[in-house]
Amino acid sequence: MNENTSGKKALSMALLIVGFVLMLAALYFDITKNYAGLGAMRGMFLVLGALMVLAGIYFIPTVLHHRAIINFIFLFPLIFTFIVTVIIPMFVGIFYSFTDWNGVFYTKMVGIENYQAMFKDPAFMWSLLITVLFVIVNMIMVNLVAFLLALLCTTKLKGVGFFRAAYFLPNLIGGIVLGYIWQFIFSNVLTKILNSPHSALATTKTAFIAIIVVYVWQYAGYIMLIYINGLATVPKDVLEAAQIDGASDIATLFKIKIPMIAATFTICTFLTLTSAFKQFDVNLALTNGGGTVRGFMGKRLSNGTQMIALNIYNTAFARDQYGYAQAKAILFFIILACVSLLQVRISNKREVEM
Amino acid sequence: MKMKTSRAVILTIIAVLLAIYILFPFALVVLNSFKTQAAIVQNPISATGASFKQFASNLSAVVNNKNFSFWRAFGSSAVVTIISLVLLAVFGGMSAWVICRNKTKWSTVIYMTFISSMIIPFQVVMLPLIATFREVGKYIGLGMNGTLPGLIFAYCGFGGAMTVFILTGFIKGIPYELEEAAAIDGCSPEGTFFRIIFPLLKPTIVTVTILNGMWIWNDYLLPSILLGQNNPNKTLPVAVQAFVGSFVKSWDMILTAALLAMIPMIVIFLIAQKHIMDGMVQGAIK
C-alpha cells in the first residue's frame, strides 16, 4: 500500500514536471516567435504538456481531495471548449461591435456609430422587417399545419406509422440541399405544370412566399411529432367521458385537447420562433437574398428576400465590414433574447390560467 | 358504422395526398437524376429520357468532380460527426454528473452559464470565433482554422450546453444511494461514473446523440466559415454549396449531387426510424 502511494507520487511528480516543461517550452517559442525547427512543434508540446499535467493531477496521491480533482478533470474538456468557442468570442464580439474591425484588425474605436448606421441603412431595416414578418407568418403556419397533421396522425388510420415517418422526412435533410431542390421545383417544375413562363422566385413577393412554403414543408413534420407526443398525454378516460356526455369532436378538440396540451404549444411556438429567426440555409440556397424592392426608405433595394442572418453574413464576408456586421449580430441577439423571454412569459401565464 | 368507414376513407385519402405532396420533391430528385440536362429542361415530371446508363454517367461525373469529390466530403462529414458525437457524449456525461452531484455555488454558476448560452444565436459568435481560432492558431501553432480537429473542437464547444442540459435532467433522477453503495464498496469516483452512471445514461445518450447528430451532419454555416469553400476536407453541405456554385443551372449534376447528399441520412433514418423520431421529440420537450 505504502509502496503503491510512493510510486504514484513519483509518477505524478514526473508527469507534472515534464508537462509544465513542455508547456513552458511552447510558451517560450510563442513569445520569441521562434516558429521554425522545434518551434514548429510548439502546438504539440502544448497539448502534450497539458495532457501530462492533467494526468499528473489525477495521480496525486490524496484521498481527501481526490473527488475535487476528479470534478476538475471531468469538467475541464467541455468548459474549456465552451470558453474558447462561446464565451471569449461573445465578449470579443461585443468589443468589436464598437470598432471599425475588418476581420483581421481594427484601427479605431467608433463608439456607437455601427449601431446608429444600421438604423439608417435601408437594406438592413428591410431585412429586419421581412425577418419579423417571416417569423410571424411562419410561426402561425408551421404550428397550424403541424397541429392538423398531428390530429390526422392520431386518428385510427391504417399505416399511421408510415405517414408520420413520411411527414417527418424533410426534416432530416439539411437546408442547403433542400433549398436547391426547391429552387429546381419553383423554377423548372412549377413553371411547367402551371405553364407559366415566370418562376415564383423571380419576383420578391412570390419568392418570399416560396421561402415560407419550403420552410413549413421542412419544419412542420418535426413540430407534428411534438404535438403527437403532447396529444398522447391527454388521458383516455377524460376523452371517453366527453364522448359519453355526447361532446362533438370539435368540442372535444377545443374544450379538452387544446387546453390540456398548452405546454406543448409553448414548446412548439418557442421552437418555431427561434428557428425561424435564425433561418439561414434555405434562404441562402433558395434565393440567396435576391429580389428588388422599389422605394423603401427612399431607396431601391436588391435584397428583397434577405433575412437578417444572411444580411449579417453578407455584410461580413461580401463587404468586409466585420465591425458593422458584428454590431448587427449583437442587435439580432438582443431582439432574439427579448422575444424568446417574452414568449415564454406570456405562454407560462396563459398556461396557468388554463 | 357506415358513416365511420366513409370518414376513415376520407382521412386516408387526405393522408395519402399529403404524403404525396411532402414526398414529391424527393421523387423528383430521384427521377431527374436519371436524365440528361436537356431532358430535364424539356419536361421535369415525365420519365422520358430516364435511363440507368444516364444515371451512371451523372453519378460518375458528380462523384469525380473536384469541387464536390463526394467520397472525400462524405468521409470528412462522417469523421467530424462521429468524433464530435463521441466526445460530446463522454465529456457531456462527465460534466453533467459533476454539475449534478456537487451542489456548490460553482456548479450552479456553470450550469446557469450553459443554459443561458443556449439562446445565443450563432451569428453573434461567428465572426469573433474565426478571429479567435486564427489568433490561437498563429501563436500556439495549432491549426484551428481550416482543419477538422478545429471544427470538432468548435462542435464540442457549441453542442456542450444542450448536451449537459439534457443529461443533467436525467442524472437528477438516478438515486444517489447507488453511488454511495459503490463508494462503500471501495469504488473511486471516476470508477463510479464510468462503471455505474455512464451505462445508466445510455437511453439519454441516444437522444442527445440523435439531436447533435442531425445538427452536426446537416450544419452548413460553421464548416463553411471554419473550413472554407475550397478546403479539400470540406464537409458534405459545404461541398454541395461549392459544387452548385460551379454548375449554374446544370440540374442533372445538381440533383444527382443532392441525391448523393441525402442518401446517407435517409439510410440511417430507415434503420433507426423509431429512435430518431423519439429522440427528436424527447430532446425538444426537455
Interface residues (C-beta under 8 A of the other chain):
Chain A: A26 F29 D30 Y35 G39 A40 M41 R42 G43 L46 V47 H66 R67 I70 N71 F74 L75 P77 L78 I79 T81 F82 I83 V84 T85 V86 I87 I88 P89 M90 V92 G93 Y96 G103 V104 L149 L152 C153 T155 K156 L157 K158 F162 F163 R164 A165 A166 Y167 F168 L169 P170 N171 L172 I173 G174 G175 I176 V177 L178 Y180 I181 W182 F184 I185 N188 V189 K192 I193 W217 G221 Y222 L225 I226 I228 N229 T264 I267 L271 T274 F277 K278 F280 D281 L284 A285 A309 I312 Y313 A316 F317 Y322 A325 Q326 A329 I330 F332 F333 L336 A337 S340
Chain B: A8 L11 T12 I14 A15 L18 A19 I22 L23 P25 F26 L28 V29 N32 I40 V41 N43 P44 I45 L87 F91 G92 M94 S95 W97 V98 I99 N102 I110 T113 F114 S117 I119 I120 P121 F122 Q123 V124 V125 M126 L127 P128 L129 I130 A131 T132 V136 Y139 I140 G141 L142 G143 F153 A154 C156 G157 F158 G160 A161 V164 S188 P189 E190 F193 M214 W217 N218 D219 Y220 L221 I225 P237 V240 Q241 V244 W251 I254 L255 A258 A261 M262 M265 I266 F269 Q273 I276 M277 M280 V281 A284 I285
